[in-house]
Amino acid sequence: MLGLVGLLLCLTPADALTAFPPKFQVGKLNGDVVVKCNTSEQRVTWTQNGEPEPMAEFVAKGQTLTILGLDLPAAGNYSCWAGTVLLDTTYVVVSGTREEGMNISCQAESYHGSFRCSWNGPRSAVFRARLTRSDGSLGKWVPAAGRHGWFSASFADPSFCPFAEELRPLQLQLEGLSDTSYLNFSIQFFIRDIVRPKTHRRI
């Protein structure tokens, strides 16, 4: 049985994400968050979701912006500017709470080390996943495909040997972002437990 640890995404109407942002930062609800502008410029201005007046209490000092008491309306894309020149952007989200309703299913068609995982999630979220292989090496992040609240991604463990006993489980880590919140959960499993060969119908 696959173990699952998850965090709930809290959603509010906003511009939906279509892919993971290059930079994002997770803060606790009602906590302070410090966002740094990656630039040598000393005087910068800030916007939130393109608006020059962020929906948050903040303190701007040089290359840093401190968001005071982060809440859902204060989440979003924070950009720093030098005049009309965009210098850097950071997507700020709120950490969630434990989620019991998430479920994930992984299936392999053979013992060759390739498999596909699928899971349900909020329709407006974007996900990515990466694999810690049986030899302990860490794979790259793989963007997940999503449709109508269902997401999936394909993986391969090149170190997997179908003729050897699996001594260590694989670990799959998933990250999700909504417009305001962050999701992170992981599962462990053996390939031998998820092999489901295709059945061919006779004509």
C-alpha positions as CSV (number, residue, x, y, z in Angstrom):
1,M,0.0,0.0,0.0
2,L,1.4,3.4,-1.0
3,G,2.1,5.8,1.8
4,L,0.9,9.4,1.1
5,V,1.7,12.7,2.7
6,G,0.0,15.8,1.3
7,L,-0.8,19.4,1.8
8,L,-4.0,21.1,0.9
9,L,-4.1,23.8,-1.8
10,C,-6.4,26.7,-0.8
11,L,-7.8,28.3,-4.0
12,T,-9.2,31.7,-4.7
13,P,-10.2,33.2,-8.1
14,A,-7.1,34.6,-9.8
15,D,-5.1,34.2,-13.1
16,A,-4.4,30.5,-13.4
17,L,-0.9,29.2,-13.6
18,T,0.0,27.3,-16.7
19,A,3.5,26.1,-15.7
20,F,5.8,26.2,-12.7
21,P,7.4,29.6,-12.3
22,P,11.2,29.8,-12.4
23,K,11.3,31.1,-8.8
24,F,8.7,30.6,-6.1
25,Q,8.7,31.1,-2.4
26,V,6.5,29.4,0.2
27,G,5.5,31.3,3.4
28,K,3.4,30.5,6.4
29,L,-0.1,32.0,6.7
30,N,0.1,35.3,8.7
31,G,3.9,35.0,8.7
32,D,6.4,37.5,7.3
33,V,8.1,36.7,3.9
34,V,11.2,38.3,2.6
35,V,11.5,38.4,-1.2
36,K,14.9,39.3,-2.7
37,C,15.4,40.9,-6.1
38,N,18.3,39.2,-7.9
39,T,20.0,42.4,-9.2
40,S,22.9,44.7,-8.5
41,E,20.5,47.7,-8.7
42,Q,20.1,49.4,-5.4
43,R,16.9,51.3,-6.1
44,V,14.0,49.1,-7.4
45,T,10.2,49.3,-7.4
46,W,7.8,46.4,-6.8
47,T,4.6,45.1,-8.3
48,Q,2.2,42.3,-7.4
49,N,0.5,40.5,-10.3
50,G,1.4,43.6,-12.4
51,E,-0.2,46.0,-10.0
52,P,2.0,48.8,-8.6
53,E,0.2,48.6,-5.2
54,P,0.4,45.1,-3.8
55,M,-2.6,43.8,-1.8
56,A,-0.4,43.4,1.3
57,E,1.4,45.3,4.0
58,F,5.0,45.4,3.0
59,V,8.3,47.1,3.7
60,A,10.6,47.7,0.7
61,K,14.3,48.3,1.4
62,G,16.9,48.2,-1.3
63,Q,16.8,44.8,-3.1
64,T,14.4,43.2,-0.5
65,L,10.6,43.3,0.0
66,T,9.2,42.1,3.3
67,I,5.6,41.0,3.1
68,L,4.0,41.4,6.6
69,G,1.4,38.9,7.6
70,L,1.1,36.8,4.4
71,D,-2.5,35.8,3.6
72,L,-4.2,34.5,0.4
73,P,-4.8,37.9,-1.2
74,A,-1.1,38.7,-0.7
75,A,0.0,35.7,-2.7
76,G,1.0,36.0,-6.3
77,N,3.8,37.1,-8.6
78,Y,6.1,39.8,-7.2
79,S,8.3,41.6,-9.7
80,C,11.1,44.1,-9.2
81,W,11.8,46.8,-11.7
82,A,14.4,49.5,-12.5
83,G,12.1,52.0,-14.2
84,T,10.4,50.1,-17.0
85,V,13.0,47.3,-17.0
86,L,11.9,44.0,-15.4
87,L,14.7,42.7,-13.2
88,D,13.4,39.6,-11.4
89,T,10.2,37.9,-10.4
90,T,9.2,35.6,-7.5
91,Y,5.9,33.7,-7.1
92,V,4.8,33.8,-3.5
93,V,2.4,31.2,-2.2
94,V,1.0,30.1,1.2
95,S,1.8,26.7,2.7
96,G,-1.3,24.6,3.1
97,T,-2.6,22.0,5.7
98,R,-2.6,18.2,5.7
99,E,-4.9,16.7,3.0
100,E,-6.3,13.3,3.4
101,G,-8.3,13.1,0.2
102,M,-5.5,13.0,-2.3
103,N,-4.8,9.7,-4.0
104,I,-2.1,8.6,-6.5
105,S,-1.8,5.5,-8.7
106,C,1.3,4.2,-10.4
107,Q,1.3,1.5,-13.0
108,A,4.0,-0.3,-15.0
109,E,3.2,-2.5,-18.1
110,S,6.4,-4.6,-17.6
111,Y,9.5,-5.1,-15.5
112,H,11.7,-2.8,-17.6
113,G,11.7,0.1,-15.1
114,S,9.3,2.5,-16.9
115,F,6.0,3.5,-15.4
116,R,3.3,6.1,-15.3
117,C,1.7,7.8,-12.3
118,S,-1.6,9.7,-12.1
119,W,-3.4,11.6,-9.4
120,N,-6.3,14.0,-8.8
121,G,-5.9,17.7,-7.8
122,P,-7.4,21.2,-8.1
123,R,-8.1,22.1,-11.8
124,S,-6.3,25.4,-11.5
125,A,-3.1,23.9,-10.1
126,V,0.2,23.0,-11.9
127,F,2.3,20.0,-10.8
128,R,5.8,18.7,-11.3
129,A,7.4,15.4,-10.1
130,R,10.8,13.8,-9.6
131,L,12.0,10.3,-8.8
132,T,14.5,9.2,-6.3
133,R,15.7,6.0,-8.0
134,S,16.5,2.6,-6.4
135,D,20.2,3.4,-6.5
136,G,19.6,6.6,-4.5
137,S,20.2,9.0,-7.3
138,L,17.8,11.9,-7.8
139,G,16.1,12.5,-11.1
140,K,15.1,15.8,-12.8
141,W,11.8,17.5,-12.3
142,V,9.2,16.3,-14.8
143,P,6.2,18.6,-15.6
144,A,2.9,16.9,-15.2
145,A,0.1,16.9,-17.8
146,G,-3.3,17.9,-16.5
147,R,-6.8,17.7,-17.7
148,H,-10.1,18.3,-15.8
149,G,-8.4,17.9,-12.4
150,W,-6.4,14.7,-13.3
151,F,-2.7,14.8,-13.7
152,S,-0.1,12.3,-14.9
153,A,3.6,11.9,-15.6
154,S,5.8,9.2,-17.0
155,F,9.1,8.0,-15.4
156,A,11.9,5.5,-15.9
157,D,14.5,4.1,-13.5
158,P,17.6,3.3,-15.6
159,S,19.2,1.6,-12.7
160,F,16.4,-0.9,-12.4
161,C,17.3,-4.6,-13.1
162,P,14.3,-6.9,-13.8
163,F,16.4,-9.9,-12.8
164,A,17.5,-8.6,-9.4
165,E,15.6,-8.3,-6.2
166,E,14.4,-4.8,-5.4
167,L,16.0,-3.9,-2.1
168,R,15.1,-0.2,-1.9
169,P,11.8,1.4,-2.9
170,L,11.5,4.2,-5.4
171,Q,10.4,7.5,-4.0
172,L,8.2,9.9,-6.0
173,Q,7.9,13.5,-4.9
174,L,5.2,15.8,-6.3
175,E,4.9,19.5,-6.0
176,G,1.9,21.6,-6.9
177,L,1.1,25.3,-7.1
178,S,-2.2,27.0,-7.2
179,D,-2.8,30.7,-7.6
180,T,-2.3,31.1,-3.9
181,S,-1.0,27.9,-2.3
182,Y,1.6,25.1,-2.3
183,L,1.2,21.4,-2.3
184,N,4.0,18.8,-1.6
185,F,3.6,15.1,-1.1
186,S,5.5,11.9,-1.7
187,I,5.0,8.1,-2.0
188,Q,7.3,5.1,-1.9
189,F,6.8,1.9,-3.8
190,F,8.5,-1.1,-5.5
191,I,8.0,-1.6,-9.3
192,R,7.2,-5.2,-8.6
193,D,4.0,-4.0,-6.8
194,I,2.7,-1.8,-9.6
195,V,3.2,-4.1,-12.7
196,R,-0.1,-4.5,-14.5
197,P,0.5,-6.1,-18.0
198,K,-1.8,-5.0,-20.8
199,T,-4.4,-7.6,-21.6
200,H,-5.0,-8.2,-25.3
201,R,-8.5,-9.0,-26.5
202,R,-9.0,-11.8,-29.0
203,I,-10.8,-10.8,-32.2
